[in-house]
């Protein structure tokens, strides 16, 4: 993919990522600001490195989607951000080193649904693609294992995947962190085709 093509895709993906933060703000009832948004095609190992190393435990909220394109996207959250968001959503932080209970999984699933749907809706509005998300699935594992799971069907010959990285913060909620969104290559291809058709 050329730099021009990547920049064109970023012009669609970045607003989608910003819209996902707006969805999170609405869910929590407080303003959350996206401090930076980047989109690129990166080696799969780089995702783990950006997250602090492949053995660090992460939470993945996985959404499949269908319609104009089929595929999946995954929202990756580090433990500290996950715990703080749970505290804001259900009134208690997650106890480190313990499995998520049913209430926590449900809250994280709803968070993923809101954030993922906001992301997909923004892309739909910009491209005319019809994208319907599935119910979310919550995965907890070492970041290397989570990335391997979500990227298993998407790896190219050069072992690279697409990655949108959104840094966000809210002084009022005392939360800051990063969403790593891994859109499937099929979604990226559908966006590219829609952009070409619109010219």
C-alpha positions in Angstrom: 0.0 0.0 0.0 1.4 3.4 -1.0 1.7 6.3 1.4 -1.1 8.1 -0.5 -3.4 5.2 0.0 -2.6 4.9 3.7 -3.2 8.7 4.1 -6.6 8.3 2.4 -7.6 5.4 4.6 -6.4 7.4 7.7 -8.8 10.2 6.7 -11.6 7.7 7.2 -10.3 5.6 10.1 -9.1 8.5 12.2 -12.5 10.2 12.5 -14.0 6.7 13.2 -11.6 6.4 16.1 -12.4 9.8 17.3 -16.1 9.0 17.1 -15.4 5.9 19.3 -14.1 8.2 22.0 -17.2 10.3 21.7 -19.3 7.1 22.2 -17.3 6.4 25.3 -17.9 9.9 26.6 -21.6 9.5 26.1 -21.6 6.2 27.9 -19.7 7.6 30.9 -21.4 11.0 30.9 -18.2 13.0 31.0 -16.0 14.6 28.4 -13.1 12.3 27.2 -10.6 13.8 24.8 -8.6 12.0 22.2 -5.1 13.4 22.5 -3.8 11.6 19.4 -4.9 9.2 16.7 -2.6 7.3 14.4 -3.3 4.7 11.7 -0.7 2.5 10.0 0.2 -0.9 8.8 2.6 -2.4 11.3 4.4 -5.7 11.9 2.3 -7.9 14.2 5.1 -8.0 16.8 5.0 -4.2 17.1 1.5 -4.3 18.6 2.8 -6.3 21.5 5.8 -4.1 21.9 3.6 -0.9 22.0 1.5 -2.6 24.6 4.5 -3.2 26.9 5.7 -6.6 25.7 4.0 -9.9 24.6 3.6 -11.3 28.1 1.7 -8.4 29.5 -2.0 -9.3 30.2 -4.5 -7.3 28.2 -8.2 -7.3 27.7 -9.5 -7.6 24.2 -13.1 -6.8 23.2 -13.8 -8.5 19.9 -16.6 -7.5 17.5 -17.4 -9.3 14.3 -19.5 -7.4 11.7 -21.3 -8.1 8.5 -23.0 -6.2 5.7 -21.1 -4.4 2.9 -18.0 -6.2 4.3 -17.5 -9.0 6.8 -14.7 -9.2 9.2 -13.8 -8.2 12.7 -12.2 -5.5 14.9 -10.8 -5.7 18.4 -10.4 -3.1 21.1 -7.3 -3.7 23.3 -7.2 -2.3 26.8 -4.4 -2.5 29.3 -5.2 -3.7 32.9 -5.0 -0.3 34.5 -7.4 1.3 32.0 -9.7 -1.7 32.2 -9.9 -1.5 35.9 -10.6 2.3 35.9 -13.3 2.0 33.3 -15.0 -0.8 35.2 -14.9 1.4 38.3 -16.6 4.2 36.4 -19.1 1.8 34.8 -20.2 -0.4 37.7 -18.8 1.4 40.8 -16.0 -0.9 41.6 -12.5 -1.6 40.2 -11.4 -5.0 39.1 -9.3 -7.0 41.6 -5.9 -7.6 39.9 -5.1 -11.2 39.1 -8.7 -12.4 39.3 -11.0 -13.5 36.5 -13.7 -11.1 35.4 -17.1 -11.9 36.9 -20.3 -11.9 34.8 -21.1 -8.2 35.7 -17.6 -7.1 34.7 -17.7 -9.0 31.4 -21.1 -7.6 30.6 -19.9 -4.0 31.3 -16.8 -4.5 29.2 -18.9 -6.1 26.4 -21.2 -3.1 26.4 -18.3 -0.7 26.4 -16.9 -2.6 23.4 -20.3 -2.5 21.7 -20.6 1.3 22.2 -17.0 2.1 21.1 -17.1 -0.4 18.2 -20.5 0.7 16.9 -19.4 4.3 17.1 -16.3 3.5 15.1 -18.2 1.5 12.5 -21.1 4.0 12.2 -18.6 6.8 11.5 -17.0 4.7 8.7 -20.5 3.9 7.3 -21.4 7.6 7.3 -18.2 8.5 5.4 -18.3 5.6 2.8 -21.9 4.4 2.5 -20.9 1.0 3.7 -23.5 -0.9 5.7 -21.7 -2.4 8.7 -23.6 -4.3 11.5 -21.7 -5.4 14.6 -22.1 -8.7 16.4 -22.5 -9.0 20.1 -19.0 -8.5 21.7 -16.8 -11.2 23.1 -14.3 -10.4 25.9 -10.9 -12.0 25.7 -8.3 -11.8 28.6 -4.8 -13.1 27.9 -1.2 -12.0 27.4 -1.2 -9.4 24.7 0.9 -11.6 22.4 -1.8 -14.3 22.5 -4.7 -11.9 22.1 -3.1 -10.3 19.0 -2.4 -13.8 17.6 -6.0 -14.7 18.0 -7.5 -11.6 16.5 -5.0 -11.4 13.6 -4.9 -15.1 12.7 -7.0 -14.7 9.6 -5.6 -11.3 8.6 -1.8 -11.8 8.4 -0.3 -10.9 5.1 2.9 -12.5 3.7 4.9 -9.7 5.4 3.3 -10.5 8.8 1.7 -7.1 9.1 -1.7 -5.9 10.3 -3.6 -2.6 10.4 -3.6 -0.7 13.7 -5.4 2.4 14.8 -3.9 3.8 18.1 -6.0 6.3 20.1 -4.7 8.0 23.1 -7.3 9.5 25.4 -7.7 11.3 28.7 -10.2 12.8 31.0 -9.1 15.0 33.9 -12.6 14.9 35.4 -12.7 11.1 35.4 -9.1 10.7 36.3 -8.5 8.3 33.5 -6.0 8.2 30.6 -5.0 5.4 28.3 -4.8 4.0 24.9 -7.2 2.1 22.7 -5.5 -0.2 20.1 -8.1 -1.0 17.4 -7.2 -3.8 15.0 -9.6 -3.6 12.0 -9.6 -6.5 9.6 -7.9 -6.3 6.2 -11.3 -6.9 4.6 -12.7 -3.8 6.2 -9.8 -1.7 5.1 -10.2 -3.2 1.5 -13.9 -2.3 1.5 -13.2 1.2 2.6 -10.6 1.6 -0.1 -13.1 0.3 -2.7 -15.8 2.7 -1.5 -13.4 5.6 -1.7 -12.4 4.8 -5.2 -16.0 4.4 -6.3 -16.8 7.8 -4.8 -14.3 9.6 -7.0 
